[in-house]
Amino acid sequence: MRGDSGGPPYLVKWSPDGHEGLFFPSGTCHVVRDAVHG
């Protein structure tokens, strides 16, 4: 995450290609953290 106190904007990794980008949610959007794979 990149925002203050864990808020937006969020640095996310998009599937299936794995690219990363900043995400600014709005409206009724919900952000869910996926389990860490390793």
Secondary structure, DSSP 8 states (H G I E B T S, - for coil): --SGGG-SSEEEE-TTT--EEEE---TT----------
